[in-house]
Amino acid sequence: MLSLDQLTNPMRVAMVGASDDPTRIGGRPLSYMLQPEFAGVCFPVNPNRDQVQNVDAYPNISAIPGDIDYAIIAVPAKQVPDAVAEAAKKGAKVALVFSSGFAEMGGEGIDLQQKLLAVARQHGIRVVGPNCLGLFNSKAHFYATFTSSIDRALPRPGGVAIASQSGAYGSHIYMSCHQRGLGLGQWITTGNELDVEVAEVISLLAADPDVHTILAYVESVKEGPKMIAALEAARANRIPVVVTKVGTSDIGAAAAASHT
């Protein structure tokens, strides 16, 4: 079973598709994790560079010394299944997939997402995404996201947690909280929800003693009983869950399909 620590508090992280540019999708999370406040270590993976952001880079995940417990993946969609399999063989329990080009695109993207799911199941690794904006744990200084919102304002640690299928709306909620002086401990976006869903995230957050309020943005619910169980767990711990449910109109459903 996935734990919140496995999801948002890793110690040995592979950044697959690492970029030397700290404003790029594969560069921004790396730049955050290279700050001294992050207690873990991040290994840039880029077959075309010996160093990325002044840190030794590796041509592939297998070349990283020792095991990893987490992989952030920002490579073209067709390369993602192999990257996830390689990460799992290296010990990763979670793969956070930024890459788009999966079910949200229809056609071949749907088939590719099913292939990714099969790979994840085969190797016993949990997948967040694909097509997600990432997540962060402000208490652990783990910012595994490429949102520019954090560049404008680092979160204040606190008891509010956000679970959102949409990265853009998740960023909007984050900035709204920050502008109101609310401390935000956990921020998790799920994108296409190949594997990890908002319902599971709510359940994990509801068990965290540092969380006192959960804000959720939900476009669709795959398994009603799982969502009900998550909300009941939050209620049992006296944690209010404020849910924005969208996608019921034709326009809303079209917007929700891309999870942006």
MIFIDREN-572775 format. One record per residue (C-alpha): residue in one letter; x, y, z. Coordinates in pm, whole numbers, always signed. Layout:
residues N
<node><tortor>a</tortor><X>X</X><Y>Y</Y><Z>Z</Z></node>
...
END
This chain:
residues 260
<node><tortor>m</tortor><X>+0</X><Y>+0</Y><Z>+0</Z></node>
<node><tortor>l</tortor><X>+124</X><Y>+349</Y><Z>-87</Z></node>
<node><tortor>s</tortor><X>+217</X><Y>+573</Y><Z>+205</Z></node>
<node><tortor>l</tortor><X>+223</X><Y>+953</Y><Z>+214</Z></node>
<node><tortor>d</tortor><X>+596</X><Y>+940</Y><Z>+295</Z></node>
<node><tortor>q</tortor><X>+662</X><Y>+732</Y><Z>-17</Z></node>
<node><tortor>l</tortor><X>+459</X><Y>+980</Y><Z>-221</Z></node>
<node><tortor>t</tortor><X>+592</X><Y>+1313</Y><Z>-95</Z></node>
<node><tortor>n</tortor><X>+901</X><Y>+1254</Y><Z>+120</Z></node>
<node><tortor>p</tortor><X>+1159</X><Y>+1052</Y><Z>-77</Z></node>
<node><tortor>m</tortor><X>+1532</X><Y>+1054</Y><Z>-9</Z></node>
<node><tortor>r</tortor><X>+1690</X><Y>+930</Y><Z>-334</Z></node>
<node><tortor>v</tortor><X>+1529</X><Y>+1075</Y><Z>-646</Z></node>
<node><tortor>a</tortor><X>+1608</X><Y>+1025</Y><Z>-1015</Z></node>
<node><tortor>m</tortor><X>+1519</X><Y>+1325</Y><Z>-1234</Z></node>
<node><tortor>v</tortor><X>+1476</X><Y>+1160</Y><Z>-1574</Z></node>
<node><tortor>g</tortor><X>+1493</X><Y>+1412</Y><Z>-1855</Z></node>
<node><tortor>a</tortor><X>+1687</X><Y>+1658</Y><Z>-1641</Z></node>
<node><tortor>s</tortor><X>+1748</X><Y>+1999</Y><Z>-1796</Z></node>
<node><tortor>d</tortor><X>+2024</X><Y>+2251</Y><Z>-1736</Z></node>
<node><tortor>d</tortor><X>+1763</X><Y>+2526</Y><Z>-1767</Z></node>
<node><tortor>p</tortor><X>+1591</X><Y>+2575</Y><Z>-1428</Z></node>
<node><tortor>t</tortor><X>+1279</X><Y>+2710</Y><Z>-1598</Z></node>
<node><tortor>r</tortor><X>+1218</X><Y>+2395</Y><Z>-1806</Z></node>
<node><tortor>i</tortor><X>+995</X><Y>+2101</Y><Z>-1715</Z></node>
<node><tortor>g</tortor><X>+1298</X><Y>+1885</Y><Z>-1635</Z></node>
<node><tortor>g</tortor><X>+1496</X><Y>+2168</Y><Z>-1479</Z></node>
<node><tortor>r</tortor><X>+1270</X><Y>+2340</Y><Z>-1228</Z></node>
<node><tortor>p</tortor><X>+1217</X><Y>+2045</Y><Z>-989</Z></node>
<node><tortor>l</tortor><X>+1589</X><Y>+1965</Y><Z>-1006</Z></node>
<node><tortor>s</tortor><X>+1678</X><Y>+2322</Y><Z>-909</Z></node>
<node><tortor>y</tortor><X>+1446</X><Y>+2298</Y><Z>-608</Z></node>
<node><tortor>m</tortor><X>+1594</X><Y>+1966</Y><Z>-495</Z></node>
<node><tortor>l</tortor><X>+1949</X><Y>+2098</Y><Z>-522</Z></node>
<node><tortor>q</tortor><X>+1875</X><Y>+2354</Y><Z>-253</Z></node>
<node><tortor>p</tortor><X>+2028</X><Y>+2271</Y><Z>+89</Z></node>
<node><tortor>e</tortor><X>+1686</X><Y>+2261</Y><Z>+259</Z></node>
<node><tortor>f</tortor><X>+1600</X><Y>+1934</Y><Z>+82</Z></node>
<node><tortor>a</tortor><X>+1743</X><Y>+1652</Y><Z>+294</Z></node>
<node><tortor>g</tortor><X>+1750</X><Y>+1398</Y><Z>+12</Z></node>
<node><tortor>v</tortor><X>+1966</X><Y>+1366</Y><Z>-297</Z></node>
<node><tortor>c</tortor><X>+1863</X><Y>+1405</Y><Z>-661</Z></node>
<node><tortor>f</tortor><X>+2034</X><Y>+1229</Y><Z>-951</Z></node>
<node><tortor>p</tortor><X>+1994</X><Y>+1403</Y><Z>-1290</Z></node>
<node><tortor>v</tortor><X>+1948</X><Y>+1161</Y><Z>-1579</Z></node>
<node><tortor>n</tortor><X>+2037</X><Y>+1296</Y><Z>-1922</Z></node>
<node><tortor>p</tortor><X>+2224</X><Y>+1088</Y><Z>-2183</Z></node>
<node><tortor>n</tortor><X>+2351</X><Y>+1400</Y><Z>-2360</Z></node>
<node><tortor>r</tortor><X>+2525</X><Y>+1578</Y><Z>-2071</Z></node>
<node><tortor>d</tortor><X>+2797</X><Y>+1495</Y><Z>-1819</Z></node>
<node><tortor>q</tortor><X>+2663</X><Y>+1757</Y><Z>-1580</Z></node>
<node><tortor>v</tortor><X>+2325</X><Y>+1922</Y><Z>-1531</Z></node>
<node><tortor>q</tortor><X>+2297</X><Y>+2237</Y><Z>-1320</Z></node>
<node><tortor>n</tortor><X>+2657</X><Y>+2176</Y><Z>-1203</Z></node>
<node><tortor>v</tortor><X>+2578</X><Y>+1827</Y><Z>-1074</Z></node>
<node><tortor>d</tortor><X>+2708</X><Y>+1501</Y><Z>-1222</Z></node>
<node><tortor>a</tortor><X>+2450</X><Y>+1352</Y><Z>-1458</Z></node>
<node><tortor>y</tortor><X>+2389</X><Y>+990</Y><Z>-1553</Z></node>
<node><tortor>p</tortor><X>+2311</X><Y>+848</Y><Z>-1900</Z></node>
<node><tortor>n</tortor><X>+2030</X><Y>+632</Y><Z>-1763</Z></node>
<node><tortor>i</tortor><X>+1869</X><Y>+529</Y><Z>-1434</Z></node>
<node><tortor>s</tortor><X>+2069</X><Y>+207</Y><Z>-1415</Z></node>
<node><tortor>a</tortor><X>+2395</X><Y>+406</Y><Z>-1402</Z></node>
<node><tortor>i</tortor><X>+2297</X><Y>+579</Y><Z>-1076</Z></node>
<node><tortor>p</tortor><X>+2506</X><Y>+446</Y><Z>-785</Z></node>
<node><tortor>g</tortor><X>+2293</X><Y>+252</Y><Z>-538</Z></node>
<node><tortor>d</tortor><X>+1916</X><Y>+225</Y><Z>-530</Z></node>
<node><tortor>i</tortor><X>+1660</X><Y>+503</Y><Z>-568</Z></node>
<node><tortor>d</tortor><X>+1318</X><Y>+529</Y><Z>-407</Z></node>
<node><tortor>y</tortor><X>+1156</X><Y>+776</Y><Z>-648</Z></node>
<node><tortor>a</tortor><X>+1165</X><Y>+879</Y><Z>-1013</Z></node>
<node><tortor>i</tortor><X>+1042</X><Y>+1202</Y><Z>-1170</Z></node>
<node><tortor>i</tortor><X>+995</X><Y>+1149</Y><Z>-1542</Z></node>
<node><tortor>a</tortor><X>+995</X><Y>+1426</Y><Z>-1803</Z></node>
<node><tortor>v</tortor><X>+1075</X><Y>+1255</Y><Z>-2132</Z></node>
<node><tortor>p</tortor><X>+872</X><Y>+1202</Y><Z>-2453</Z></node>
<node><tortor>a</tortor><X>+567</X><Y>+984</Y><Z>-2395</Z></node>
<node><tortor>k</tortor><X>+695</X><Y>+683</Y><Z>-2590</Z></node>
<node><tortor>q</tortor><X>+1002</X><Y>+664</Y><Z>-2365</Z></node>
<node><tortor>v</tortor><X>+803</X><Y>+668</Y><Z>-2041</Z></node>
<node><tortor>p</tortor><X>+713</X><Y>+296</Y><Z>-2006</Z></node>
<node><tortor>d</tortor><X>+1078</X><Y>+191</Y><Z>-2034</Z></node>
<node><tortor>a</tortor><X>+1183</X><Y>+464</Y><Z>-1790</Z></node>
<node><tortor>v</tortor><X>+924</X><Y>+350</Y><Z>-1536</Z></node>
<node><tortor>a</tortor><X>+1037</X><Y>-13</Y><Z>-1568</Z></node>
<node><tortor>e</tortor><X>+1401</X><Y>+88</Y><Z>-1525</Z></node>
<node><tortor>a</tortor><X>+1314</X><Y>+299</Y><Z>-1220</Z></node>
<node><tortor>a</tortor><X>+1129</X><Y>+9</Y><Z>-1060</Z></node>
<node><tortor>k</tortor><X>+1424</X><Y>-226</Y><Z>-1117</Z></node>
<node><tortor>k</tortor><X>+1642</X><Y>+33</Y><Z>-942</Z></node>
<node><tortor>g</tortor><X>+1417</X><Y>+24</Y><Z>-635</Z></node>
<node><tortor>a</tortor><X>+1178</X><Y>+313</Y><Z>-696</Z></node>
<node><tortor>k</tortor><X>+838</X><Y>+276</Y><Z>-533</Z></node>
<node><tortor>v</tortor><X>+684</X><Y>+579</Y><Z>-707</Z></node>
<node><tortor>a</tortor><X>+715</X><Y>+727</Y><Z>-1056</Z></node>
<node><tortor>l</tortor><X>+587</X><Y>+1083</Y><Z>-1096</Z></node>
<node><tortor>v</tortor><X>+519</X><Y>+1132</Y><Z>-1467</Z></node>
<node><tortor>f</tortor><X>+506</X><Y>+1487</Y><Z>-1603</Z></node>
<node><tortor>s</tortor><X>+503</X><Y>+1372</Y><Z>-1966</Z></node>
<node><tortor>s</tortor><X>+189</X><Y>+1430</Y><Z>-2173</Z></node>
<node><tortor>g</tortor><X>+77</X><Y>+1252</Y><Z>-2488</Z></node>
<node><tortor>f</tortor><X>-128</X><Y>+976</Y><Z>-2327</Z></node>
<node><tortor>a</tortor><X>-504</X><Y>+917</Y><Z>-2293</Z></node>
<node><tortor>e</tortor><X>-576</X><Y>+1291</Y><Z>-2295</Z></node>
<node><tortor>m</tortor><X>-475</X><Y>+1287</Y><Z>-2665</Z></node>
<node><tortor>g</tortor><X>-699</X><Y>+993</Y><Z>-2761</Z></node>
<node><tortor>g</tortor><X>-603</X><Y>+733</Y><Z>-3023</Z></node>
<node><tortor>e</tortor><X>-250</X><Y>+600</Y><Z>-2978</Z></node>
<node><tortor>g</tortor><X>-222</X><Y>+792</Y><Z>-2651</Z></node>
<node><tortor>i</tortor><X>-487</X><Y>+568</Y><Z>-2495</Z></node>
<node><tortor>d</tortor><X>-295</X><Y>+256</Y><Z>-2602</Z></node>
<node><tortor>l</tortor><X>+29</X><Y>+402</Y><Z>-2467</Z></node>
<node><tortor>q</tortor><X>-133</X><Y>+475</Y><Z>-2132</Z></node>
<node><tortor>q</tortor><X>-256</X><Y>+116</Y><Z>-2110</Z></node>
<node><tortor>k</tortor><X>+97</X><Y>-4</Y><Z>-2187</Z></node>
<node><tortor>l</tortor><X>+230</X><Y>+219</Y><Z>-1908</Z></node>
<node><tortor>l</tortor><X>-27</X><Y>+77</Y><Z>-1666</Z></node>
<node><tortor>a</tortor><X>+73</X><Y>-279</Y><Z>-1757</Z></node>
<node><tortor>v</tortor><X>+440</X><Y>-196</Y><Z>-1698</Z></node>
<node><tortor>a</tortor><X>+362</X><Y>-40</Y><Z>-1361</Z></node>
<node><tortor>r</tortor><X>+159</X><Y>-342</Y><Z>-1252</Z></node>
<node><tortor>q</tortor><X>+425</X><Y>-584</Y><Z>-1374</Z></node>
<node><tortor>h</tortor><X>+700</X><Y>-413</Y><Z>-1175</Z></node>
<node><tortor>g</tortor><X>+500</X><Y>-314</Y><Z>-868</Z></node>
<node><tortor>i</tortor><X>+559</X><Y>+59</Y><Z>-893</Z></node>
<node><tortor>r</tortor><X>+297</X><Y>+326</Y><Z>-827</Z></node>
<node><tortor>v</tortor><X>+248</X><Y>+596</Y><Z>-1091</Z></node>
<node><tortor>v</tortor><X>+131</X><Y>+954</Y><Z>-1037</Z></node>
<node><tortor>g</tortor><X>+12</X><Y>+1103</Y><Z>-1366</Z></node>
<node><tortor>p</tortor><X>+91</X><Y>+1092</Y><Z>-1647</Z></node>
<node><tortor>n</tortor><X>+27</X><Y>+1444</Y><Z>-1771</Z></node>
<node><tortor>c</tortor><X>+46</X><Y>+1596</Y><Z>-1425</Z></node>
<node><tortor>l</tortor><X>+208</X><Y>+1909</Y><Z>-1283</Z></node>
<node><tortor>g</tortor><X>+364</X><Y>+1724</Y><Z>-993</Z></node>
<node><tortor>l</tortor><X>+345</X><Y>+1766</Y><Z>-617</Z></node>
<node><tortor>f</tortor><X>+519</X><Y>+1915</Y><Z>-318</Z></node>
<node><tortor>n</tortor><X>+569</X><Y>+1866</Y><Z>+55</Z></node>
<node><tortor>s</tortor><X>+668</X><Y>+2201</Y><Z>+202</Z></node>
<node><tortor>k</tortor><X>+772</X><Y>+2056</Y><Z>+539</Z></node>
<node><tortor>a</tortor><X>+1026</X><Y>+1828</Y><Z>+364</Z></node>
<node><tortor>h</tortor><X>+1123</X><Y>+2098</Y><Z>+110</Z></node>
<node><tortor>f</tortor><X>+1043</X><Y>+1845</Y><Z>-163</Z></node>
<node><tortor>y</tortor><X>+916</X><Y>+2039</Y><Z>-464</Z></node>
<node><tortor>a</tortor><X>+863</X><Y>+1784</Y><Z>-742</Z></node>
<node><tortor>t</tortor><X>+676</X><Y>+2015</Y><Z>-976</Z></node>
<node><tortor>f</tortor><X>+735</X><Y>+2243</Y><Z>-1270</Z></node>
<node><tortor>t</tortor><X>+472</X><Y>+2500</Y><Z>-1176</Z></node>
<node><tortor>s</tortor><X>+605</X><Y>+2855</Y><Z>-1188</Z></node>
<node><tortor>s</tortor><X>+380</X><Y>+2950</Y><Z>-896</Z></node>
<node><tortor>i</tortor><X>+646</X><Y>+2841</Y><Z>-648</Z></node>
<node><tortor>d</tortor><X>+902</X><Y>+3066</Y><Z>-818</Z></node>
<node><tortor>r</tortor><X>+678</X><Y>+3359</Y><Z>-732</Z></node>
<node><tortor>a</tortor><X>+611</X><Y>+3248</Y><Z>-376</Z></node>
<node><tortor>l</tortor><X>+744</X><Y>+2953</Y><Z>-177</Z></node>
<node><tortor>p</tortor><X>+469</X><Y>+2795</Y><Z>+31</Z></node>
<node><tortor>r</tortor><X>+438</X><Y>+2855</Y><Z>+400</Z></node>
<node><tortor>p</tortor><X>+427</X><Y>+2518</Y><Z>+580</Z></node>
<node><tortor>g</tortor><X>+93</X><Y>+2452</Y><Z>+742</Z></node>
<node><tortor>g</tortor><X>-208</X><Y>+2228</Y><Z>+781</Z></node>
<node><tortor>v</tortor><X>-388</X><Y>+2287</Y><Z>+450</Z></node>
<node><tortor>a</tortor><X>-345</X><Y>+2016</Y><Z>+184</Z></node>
<node><tortor>i</tortor><X>-452</X><Y>+2020</Y><Z>-180</Z></node>
<node><tortor>a</tortor><X>-543</X><Y>+1724</Y><Z>-403</Z></node>
<node><tortor>s</tortor><X>-622</X><Y>+1819</Y><Z>-762</Z></node>
<node><tortor>q</tortor><X>-663</X><Y>+1640</Y><Z>-1092</Z></node>
<node><tortor>s</tortor><X>-585</X><Y>+1966</Y><Z>-1271</Z></node>
<node><tortor>g</tortor><X>-241</X><Y>+2118</Y><Z>-1239</Z></node>
<node><tortor>a</tortor><X>-353</X><Y>+2462</Y><Z>-1350</Z></node>
<node><tortor>y</tortor><X>-641</X><Y>+2474</Y><Z>-1105</Z></node>
<node><tortor>g</tortor><X>-421</X><Y>+2325</Y><Z>-835</Z></node>
<node><tortor>s</tortor><X>-176</X><Y>+2611</Y><Z>-891</Z></node>
<node><tortor>h</tortor><X>-463</X><Y>+2860</Y><Z>-872</Z></node>
<node><tortor>i</tortor><X>-576</X><Y>+2716</Y><Z>-538</Z></node>
<node><tortor>y</tortor><X>-218</X><Y>+2728</Y><Z>-412</Z></node>
<node><tortor>m</tortor><X>-176</X><Y>+3096</Y><Z>-500</Z></node>
<node><tortor>s</tortor><X>-515</X><Y>+3179</Y><Z>-347</Z></node>
<node><tortor>c</tortor><X>-408</X><Y>+3011</Y><Z>-22</Z></node>
<node><tortor>h</tortor><X>-72</X><Y>+3185</Y><Z>-25</Z></node>
<node><tortor>q</tortor><X>-225</X><Y>+3528</Y><Z>-82</Z></node>
<node><tortor>r</tortor><X>-451</X><Y>+3470</Y><Z>+218</Z></node>
<node><tortor>g</tortor><X>-161</X><Y>+3370</Y><Z>+441</Z></node>
<node><tortor>l</tortor><X>-265</X><Y>+3005</Y><Z>+470</Z></node>
<node><tortor>g</tortor><X>+6</X><Y>+2750</Y><Z>+544</Z></node>
<node><tortor>l</tortor><X>+15</X><Y>+2471</Y><Z>+287</Z></node>
<node><tortor>g</tortor><X>+182</X><Y>+2142</Y><Z>+373</Z></node>
<node><tortor>q</tortor><X>+96</X><Y>+1908</Y><Z>+85</Z></node>
<node><tortor>w</tortor><X>+4</X><Y>+1986</Y><Z>-277</Z></node>
<node><tortor>i</tortor><X>-59</X><Y>+1688</Y><Z>-506</Z></node>
<node><tortor>t</tortor><X>-184</X><Y>+1683</Y><Z>-866</Z></node>
<node><tortor>t</tortor><X>-286</X><Y>+1357</Y><Z>-1030</Z></node>
<node><tortor>g</tortor><X>-332</X><Y>+1436</Y><Z>-1401</Z></node>
<node><tortor>n</tortor><X>-464</X><Y>+1143</Y><Z>-1604</Z></node>
<node><tortor>e</tortor><X>-491</X><Y>+921</Y><Z>-1294</Z></node>
<node><tortor>l</tortor><X>-349</X><Y>+612</Y><Z>-1460</Z></node>
<node><tortor>d</tortor><X>-295</X><Y>+473</Y><Z>-1111</Z></node>
<node><tortor>v</tortor><X>-299</X><Y>+713</Y><Z>-814</Z></node>
<node><tortor>e</tortor><X>-635</X><Y>+892</Y><Z>-794</Z></node>
<node><tortor>v</tortor><X>-755</X><Y>+1195</Y><Z>-598</Z></node>
<node><tortor>a</tortor><X>-960</X><Y>+962</Y><Z>-375</Z></node>
<node><tortor>e</tortor><X>-647</X><Y>+776</Y><Z>-266</Z></node>
<node><tortor>v</tortor><X>-465</X><Y>+1104</Y><Z>-209</Z></node>
<node><tortor>i</tortor><X>-749</X><Y>+1231</Y><Z>+12</Z></node>
<node><tortor>s</tortor><X>-732</X><Y>+908</Y><Z>+211</Z></node>
<node><tortor>l</tortor><X>-357</X><Y>+947</Y><Z>+264</Z></node>
<node><tortor>l</tortor><X>-391</X><Y>+1312</Y><Z>+363</Z></node>
<node><tortor>a</tortor><X>-673</X><Y>+1231</Y><Z>+604</Z></node>
<node><tortor>a</tortor><X>-434</X><Y>+1007</Y><Z>+799</Z></node>
<node><tortor>d</tortor><X>-165</X><Y>+1276</Y><Z>+827</Z></node>
<node><tortor>p</tortor><X>-166</X><Y>+1439</Y><Z>+1173</Z></node>
<node><tortor>d</tortor><X>-21</X><Y>+1759</Y><Z>+1022</Z></node>
<node><tortor>v</tortor><X>-326</X><Y>+1809</Y><Z>+796</Z></node>
<node><tortor>h</tortor><X>-630</X><Y>+1995</Y><Z>+928</Z></node>
<node><tortor>t</tortor><X>-807</X><Y>+2087</Y><Z>+601</Z></node>
<node><tortor>i</tortor><X>-818</X><Y>+1925</Y><Z>+257</Z></node>
<node><tortor>l</tortor><X>-907</X><Y>+2113</Y><Z>-62</Z></node>
<node><tortor>a</tortor><X>-987</X><Y>+1892</Y><Z>-360</Z></node>
<node><tortor>y</tortor><X>-1049</X><Y>+1957</Y><Z>-729</Z></node>
<node><tortor>v</tortor><X>-1226</X><Y>+1663</Y><Z>-893</Z></node>
<node><tortor>e</tortor><X>-1311</X><Y>+1620</Y><Z>-1260</Z></node>
<node><tortor>s</tortor><X>-1425</X><Y>+1259</Y><Z>-1246</Z></node>
<node><tortor>v</tortor><X>-1449</X><Y>+978</Y><Z>-993</Z></node>
<node><tortor>k</tortor><X>-1352</X><Y>+633</Y><Z>-1123</Z></node>
<node><tortor>e</tortor><X>-1458</X><Y>+438</Y><Z>-816</Z></node>
<node><tortor>g</tortor><X>-1734</X><Y>+587</Y><Z>-604</Z></node>
<node><tortor>p</tortor><X>-1682</X><Y>+354</Y><Z>-305</Z></node>
<node><tortor>k</tortor><X>-1314</X><Y>+452</Y><Z>-287</Z></node>
<node><tortor>m</tortor><X>-1403</X><Y>+822</Y><Z>-276</Z></node>
<node><tortor>i</tortor><X>-1672</X><Y>+762</Y><Z>-13</Z></node>
<node><tortor>a</tortor><X>-1422</X><Y>+569</Y><Z>+200</Z></node>
<node><tortor>a</tortor><X>-1169</X><Y>+852</Y><Z>+170</Z></node>
<node><tortor>l</tortor><X>-1424</X><Y>+1113</Y><Z>+276</Z></node>
<node><tortor>e</tortor><X>-1539</X><Y>+895</Y><Z>+565</Z></node>
<node><tortor>a</tortor><X>-1176</X><Y>+861</Y><Z>+679</Z></node>
<node><tortor>a</tortor><X>-1142</X><Y>+1239</Y><Z>+677</Z></node>
<node><tortor>r</tortor><X>-1466</X><Y>+1279</Y><Z>+871</Z></node>
<node><tortor>a</tortor><X>-1352</X><Y>+1025</Y><Z>+1129</Z></node>
<node><tortor>n</tortor><X>-1041</X><Y>+1238</Y><Z>+1187</Z></node>
<node><tortor>r</tortor><X>-1249</X><Y>+1558</Y><Z>+1193</Z></node>
<node><tortor>i</tortor><X>-1079</X><Y>+1693</Y><Z>+881</Z></node>
<node><tortor>p</tortor><X>-1307</X><Y>+1897</Y><Z>+654</Z></node>
<node><tortor>v</tortor><X>-1278</X><Y>+1827</Y><Z>+281</Z></node>
<node><tortor>v</tortor><X>-1382</X><Y>+2108</Y><Z>+47</Z></node>
<node><tortor>v</tortor><X>-1445</X><Y>+1965</Y><Z>-300</Z></node>
<node><tortor>t</tortor><X>-1480</X><Y>+2152</Y><Z>-629</Z></node>
<node><tortor>k</tortor><X>-1649</X><Y>+1910</Y><Z>-872</Z></node>
<node><tortor>v</tortor><X>-1636</X><Y>+2004</Y><Z>-1239</Z></node>
<node><tortor>g</tortor><X>-1689</X><Y>+1838</Y><Z>-1575</Z></node>
<node><tortor>t</tortor><X>-2066</X><Y>+1795</Y><Z>-1558</Z></node>
<node><tortor>s</tortor><X>-2142</X><Y>+2033</Y><Z>-1848</Z></node>
<node><tortor>d</tortor><X>-2027</X><Y>+1976</Y><Z>-2207</Z></node>
<node><tortor>i</tortor><X>-1778</X><Y>+2264</Y><Z>-2184</Z></node>
<node><tortor>g</tortor><X>-1653</X><Y>+2150</Y><Z>-1846</Z></node>
<node><tortor>a</tortor><X>-1610</X><Y>+1792</Y><Z>-1965</Z></node>
<node><tortor>a</tortor><X>-1407</X><Y>+1908</Y><Z>-2265</Z></node>
<node><tortor>a</tortor><X>-1179</X><Y>+2116</Y><Z>-2042</Z></node>
<node><tortor>a</tortor><X>-1143</X><Y>+1835</Y><Z>-1789</Z></node>
<node><tortor>a</tortor><X>-1031</X><Y>+1588</Y><Z>-2055</Z></node>
<node><tortor>s</tortor><X>-685</X><Y>+1749</Y><Z>-2077</Z></node>
<node><tortor>h</tortor><X>-638</X><Y>+1794</Y><Z>-1698</Z></node>
<node><tortor>t</tortor><X>-472</X><Y>+2131</Y><Z>-1756</Z></node>
END
